């Protein structure tokens, strides 16, 4: 890609607001995965809540009805 194309792509990535202010639930038993996913999602202005297992994820989902997406890592 040319430099202007790279700059345009970078600009779109930084300003794409389609994910902004949405809420994601990340469920994983490995805190390193939760940290990594949270970092990426927050970079796109998502609000992130997390749980360390499926049961805790379901409980959290029941208490947090405004979750837009659930990411479960197996």
Residue pairs with C-beta under 8 A, 6 or more apart in sequence:
1 9
16 44
17 45
19 41
19 44
19 45
19 46
20 44
20 45
20 46
21 45
21 46
21 47
22 46
22 47
22 68
22 69
23 46
23 47
23 48
23 49
23 64
23 66
23 67
23 68
23 69
24 41
24 46
24 47
24 48
24 49
24 67
24 68
24 69
24 70
24 71
25 48
25 49
25 50
25 51
25 57
25 60
25 61
25 64
25 67
25 69
25 70
25 71
26 33
26 34
26 37
26 38
26 41
26 48
26 49
26 50
26 51
26 71
26 73
27 50
27 51
27 52
27 53
27 54
27 56
27 57
27 70
27 71
27 72
27 73
28 34
28 37
28 50
28 52
28 72
28 73
29 52
29 53
30 73
31 52
33 73
34 50
34 52
37 48
37 71
37 73
38 48
38 50
41 48
42 48
49 60
49 64
49 67
51 57
51 59
51 60
54 72
57 70
57 72
61 67
61 70
